[in-house]
């Protein structure tokens, strides 16, 4: 992502935090762990954010654990594709 995408990131995180049991800090932390890996298998920023939100709301695991889990998952998906 480029610096020019900052407004998009803020808009996505704010919308998700307003609608679901997740906060912007959790989204940012989880995304920092998984962003490059998940992008390498073709998942958009918005879809990755939705995945993080869904997992966070359902499990209440820490953002670090969720980000690391998605990173591992994307690495495995990359191996089979």
N, C-alpha and C positions, 0 to 999 in steps of 0.2 A: 504494500500500500504506500501511497505517496502522502506527503504532508497535506496536500490539497483534499484528501479524503477525511480529514479530521472531523468536519461537520457531519459527514455521513456516519462515521463511527459513533459520534455523540448522539445523533438522532436514533440510530438503531438501539444502542444501549439504553437510552432514556425511555424509548417506547417499550422495550422489554421489561425494564425495571418498574415501569408504571403499571404494567399489566399482569406481571407474574411475581412469584416469591423469589426474586433474585435482585441483587443490587449491582450497580455499575462497576464497583470494585471487584466483585466476584467475576463478572464477565471479563473484565480487563485482565485479571490474573490468569484465569483459565485460558483465555485467548493467547496470552503471551507464551504459554507452554505449548500450544498446539498449532498456532497460525501457519507456520511454514509447512509443517507436515500435512495438515489437512488441505491446504491450498494445492499441494503437489499431487493430490488425487482428484482435483477438480471441484472441490467443495467451495462454494462462494462464502464470502464473509457473512452474509446474512444467514445462510443455512447453518454455518458453523455456530453463529451466535444463538440461533434457535435450538440447535442440539445442546449447547451448553446450558441454556435456560431450562430446557425440558429435563435434563439430567439433574440439574441443581434443584429444581422445584420438587422433583420426585424423590430424590435420595438425600438431599441436604448434606452431601459429601462436600469436602472442602474444594475450593476452586482449583487448588494445586493438584489434587487427586484427579479431578475431572479433566483438567487440561492434560495431565500426563497420560491418562487413560485414552483420551482421544488421539493423542500423539502416537501411542502404541498401536491403536486400531488403524490409523491411517498408514503407518509403516507396514502393517500386515496386508492391508488392501493394496498397497503399491506393489508388493511382492507377487500378488496373484493377478494383477492386471497387465 
